[in-house]
Amino acid sequence: FDIPHSSIIRGDQKEACISAASVIAKVSRDRLMRGFEGAFSEYGFSDHKGYGTAEHYAALKRLGATSVHRPTFL
């Protein structure tokens, strides 16, 4: 980056604004994943929210990746 910045190791434990941003990001992502349930119900996104659970890996193996999967997920 050309903008001055610094990293804070374990920043979510040290800075309230980082912790809050982390919670907001997780809640937003979970809502997004639940929204994908209608189009991709066989993947169980509303249950595991896209995290690497055994159910999710089994669906990927059985059905392949969708357009919403990150190409680098596996």
Number of C-alpha atoms within 10 A of each C-alpha: 4 4 5 5 7 6 6 11 8 10 12 15 11 11 11 11 12 15 15 12 12 13 13 12 12 13 12 12 14 19 13 15 21 19 15 18 16 12 9 16 12 13 24 18 21 18 15 16 21 21 14 12 12 10 15 19 17 13 15 16 10 11 11 11 16 12 7 10 12 9 9 5 9 9
